[in-house]
Every structure is written in C-alpha cells, then in structure tokens.
Amino acid sequence: MAQPKPVDVHFWPTPNGRKITIALEEMELPYRIVSVNIGKGEQFSPEFLAISPNNRMPALVDPEGPDGEPISLFESGAILQYLARKTGKFGGANPREQAEVESWTYWQTSNLGPVMGHHNHFRNYAPKIEADPDKLKYGQDRFFNETNRLFGVLEVRLRDREFIAGGLSIADFASWPWIAAYKSQGQNLEDFPSLNRWFGQCRLRPGFEKGRKAGEDLRGTPLTENSKEADEARKILFGQKARI
C-alpha cells in the first residue's frame, strides 16, 4: 500500500497549532510544517487567506483529499474531524462514540480555547499596553474564574474515564495543548487530581510529546517581553478590524 503524501500544516507554535501536530503524530500521518508567523502578520497574506479566510492558523492542505484532489481546511476542530475521518482513527468507532467525541471537541473549540485565550490576553498581554492596570481587573477576574470553572468541568468528566470521550480521541488532542498552559493562566493542576492524572498520562505518549515540540524553534521574542519586536507583534495581533 502506497504511503500517503504529507499534508501541509500552516502553523505557529500555539495551543491551536499543537492540536493538529499532536493529532498527526498520533495518527502517524506524514506532514510538513509551513510557518505562519502571526507576530509578523503573515496570516494576512493573500496566499494564506486563500486557505484560511478568517486569517487564523492552523490551516491544513491535503494533496490527497476525499476525491483524490487537493483540499484545504481551516478551523482546528474541522481539521481534527477531517483527519479522524481520513484515517479512521480517534473519531469514535460508532455513531454513539462519534457523538460524544464531537460534543467534547466542540466544547473545547467554543469554550475552553476562547475563554483561555481571552484570559491570556487580559492576564499576560494587556497590562503591557494599558496605562491603568486597574481597568483590566474585571476582565482578568472574569476570565480567570471561567477558566477555573472549565477546568472543573474536565475534572468531573475525567473522574470515571481514562480519556475525555472514553477512549483516546481528537477531543483529547484539542484540549491537552490548552491545559498545558495552566501555569501562565494562574491555575494549579493539583486542585484537579483527575485532570492532572489525564494531563500527565497524555504527556507520556510519544505522539503528544513530539506534537508538542513540533515547530518550537519558530518562536522568537515572547510577546510578554519589552522589546521593539514584541511591541510590533502586539500591534499586529490585537485590535484588528475588518479588512475589506
């Protein structure tokens, strides 16, 4: 049987990007990383917008789509579902399992990821550009508490099962890179023993570790540092309006 051609992952080393590299490692699919430096505005290039109209990474280009022709996808949840269908792995073995996997994958993409992203902004980035930190307190508290609540949702879910949807699935690939950011979010995994057990168990898997490290050499100056490069990146990333 011929080996599948590598898929191109348009990527930057963030939790959303790592969802896809972890999935590809676990699925044993060959892939190539195509760097999209979001701090330099490469997500606004015409070439990238052609495959990701929302100017967000990750995006994926599969040279061997369902009909044998190339296909491009954007939005991490859609990419994960596509890869599960393509490989027949980690998407649920029957309609009941598929429904559970999809429910928890969508929970991550509509709850855990956005909330933690907003909290990360208010907690770690906004104080660098806002002259009066007290104005940020409501946003910081709001998203800290909601992040904590969502960690609690996973804690309860994982008390009687090994992985989020029972067996290892794309729901785990989606959530794990975000939970990995718990320290920068001010959360303590020891407060969530079942979640902590799941987190450590996943990290022991070679696919998670290789996927986590993929592309880590691409990142330069952290946005939280005071530098001209970080200031320019913040201007590009935050405060974007319609580009019509």
C-alpha positions in Angstrom: 0.0 0.0 0.0 1.4 3.4 -1.0 2.3 5.8 1.7 0.1 8.9 1.9 1.6 12.1 0.7 2.5 14.6 3.5 -0.1 17.1 4.4 0.9 20.8 4.8 0.2 22.3 8.3 0.2 26.0 8.2 1.3 26.6 11.7 2.6 28.7 14.6 3.6 27.1 17.9 0.4 27.9 19.9 -2.1 25.6 21.5 -4.3 25.7 18.4 -1.4 24.8 16.2 -0.3 22.0 18.5 -3.7 20.3 18.4 -3.0 19.4 14.8 0.6 18.3 15.2 -0.3 16.1 18.1 -3.2 14.6 16.1 -0.9 13.9 13.1 1.7 12.3 15.3 -0.8 10.1 17.0 -2.4 9.2 13.6 1.1 8.5 12.2 0.3 10.7 9.2 3.3 12.4 7.4 3.2 16.2 7.5 5.2 19.3 6.7 5.1 22.5 8.8 4.5 25.7 6.8 5.4 28.6 9.1 2.8 31.3 9.6 4.5 34.0 11.8 1.4 35.6 13.3 3.6 38.2 15.0 4.8 39.5 11.7 1.3 39.5 10.1 1.9 36.5 7.7 -1.7 35.4 8.4 -2.9 38.3 6.4 -1.0 37.4 3.2 -3.2 36.6 0.2 -1.7 33.1 -0.1 -2.8 32.3 3.5 -6.2 33.9 3.2 -6.9 31.7 0.2 -6.9 28.7 2.6 -7.9 30.4 5.8 -10.3 33.3 5.2 -10.6 34.1 8.9 -6.8 34.8 8.9 -6.2 32.4 11.8 -4.0 29.4 11.9 -3.8 26.5 11.8 -4.9 25.6 8.3 -4.2 22.3 6.5 -3.7 21.4 2.9 -4.1 17.7 2.0 -2.8 16.9 -1.5 -4.9 13.7 -1.4 -8.5 14.8 -0.5 -11.5 12.6 -0.3 -11.8 12.6 -4.1 -8.1 12.3 -4.7 -7.8 16.0 -5.4 -6.1 18.6 -3.0 -8.3 20.1 -0.3 -7.7 22.9 2.2 -9.3 23.3 5.6 -9.3 25.9 8.3 -10.6 25.9 11.9 -8.8 23.4 14.2 -12.0 21.5 15.1 -12.9 20.9 11.4 -9.3 19.9 10.7 -9.4 17.3 13.6 -12.7 15.8 12.4 -11.4 15.7 8.8 -8.2 13.8 9.9 -10.3 11.4 12.0 -12.4 10.6 9.0 -9.4 10.3 6.7 -7.6 7.9 9.0 -10.5 6.1 10.6 -8.8 6.8 14.0 -9.7 8.8 17.2 -13.1 9.9 16.0 -15.3 7.3 17.6 -15.9 3.7 16.5 -19.7 4.0 16.1 -22.3 6.8 15.9 -22.7 6.9 19.7 -19.0 7.3 20.3 -18.7 9.8 17.4 -21.4 12.0 19.0 -19.5 12.0 22.3 -16.2 12.8 20.7 -17.7 15.6 18.7 -19.5 17.1 21.7 -16.3 17.4 23.6 -14.3 18.6 20.6 -16.8 21.4 20.1 -16.8 22.1 23.8 -13.1 22.8 23.6 -13.3 24.9 20.4 -16.2 27.0 21.7 -15.5 27.2 25.4 -12.1 26.2 26.7 -10.0 27.7 23.9 -11.7 31.0 23.6 -12.0 31.6 27.3 -8.4 30.8 28.0 -7.4 32.9 25.0 -9.2 35.9 26.4 -7.8 35.3 29.9 -4.3 35.1 28.4 -4.8 38.4 26.8 -6.0 40.2 29.9 -3.6 38.5 32.3 -0.4 38.4 30.2 -0.5 40.9 27.3 -3.0 43.7 28.0 -1.1 45.1 31.1 1.8 45.8 28.8 -0.2 48.2 26.7 -2.8 49.6 29.2 -1.6 52.6 31.3 -4.1 51.9 34.1 -3.9 48.2 35.2 -6.9 48.6 37.5 -9.1 49.0 34.4 -8.2 45.4 33.5 -9.2 43.8 36.7 -12.8 42.9 35.8 -11.7 41.2 32.6 -8.8 39.4 34.4 -11.2 38.2 37.2 -14.0 37.2 34.8 -11.8 35.0 32.6 -9.7 33.6 35.4 -12.8 32.4 37.1 -14.3 31.0 33.9 -11.1 29.2 33.1 -11.1 27.7 36.6 -14.8 26.6 36.1 -13.9 24.9 32.8 -11.0 23.1 34.4 -13.6 21.9 36.9 -15.8 20.6 34.1 -13.0 18.4 32.8 -12.1 17.3 36.4 -15.6 15.9 36.9 -15.7 14.4 33.4 -12.4 12.5 33.9 -13.2 11.1 37.3 -14.7 7.9 35.9 -12.9 7.6 32.5 -9.4 7.4 31.2 -9.8 10.0 28.4 -12.3 12.8 27.8 -14.6 10.8 25.5 -13.8 7.4 26.9 -11.1 6.2 24.5 -8.3 8.4 23.3 -9.7 10.8 20.7 -9.5 14.1 18.9 -11.2 15.6 22.0 -8.0 14.9 23.9 -5.8 16.3 21.2 -7.9 19.5 21.2 -7.9 20.1 24.9 -4.5 19.0 26.0 -2.4 21.9 24.5 -4.6 24.4 26.2 -4.4 22.6 29.6 -0.6 22.6 29.1 -0.8 26.4 29.5 -2.2 26.1 33.1 0.8 27.9 34.7 0.5 31.1 32.6 -3.2 31.0 33.3 -2.6 31.0 37.1 -4.2 27.6 37.5 -3.0 24.8 39.8 -3.5 21.3 38.4 -3.1 19.8 41.9 -6.5 21.3 42.6 -7.9 19.0 39.9 -6.5 15.5 40.5 -8.4 13.7 37.8 -7.5 16.3 35.2 -3.9 16.2 36.5 -3.8 12.5 36.0 -5.1 12.7 32.5 -2.7 15.5 31.6 0.4 13.5 32.8 -0.9 10.3 31.1 -1.2 12.0 27.8 2.2 13.7 28.0 3.8 10.3 28.4 2.6 9.3 25.0 5.3 9.9 22.3 2.8 11.4 19.9 1.8 14.1 22.4 5.4 14.9 23.2 6.5 15.1 19.5 3.5 17.1 18.5 4.1 19.5 21.4 7.6 20.1 20.3 6.9 20.4 16.6 7.9 23.8 15.3 9.1 25.1 18.7 12.2 26.6 17.1 10.0 29.0 15.1 9.1 31.3 18.0 11.3 34.3 18.7 10.8 37.0 21.3 7.8 36.3 23.6 5.1 39.0 23.4 5.2 39.5 27.1 8.7 40.8 26.9 9.5 44.5 26.4 11.1 44.8 23.0 10.5 46.5 19.7 9.8 43.2 18.1 7.2 42.3 20.8 5.6 45.8 20.5 5.2 45.4 16.8 3.7 41.9 17.2 1.1 43.2 19.6 0.1 45.9 17.2 -0.4 43.3 14.5 -2.3 40.7 16.7 -4.5 42.9 18.8 -7.1 45.5 17.7 -7.7 44.2 14.1 -10.8 45.4 12.4 -12.5 44.4 9.1 -10.1 44.4 6.2 -12.4 45.0 3.3 
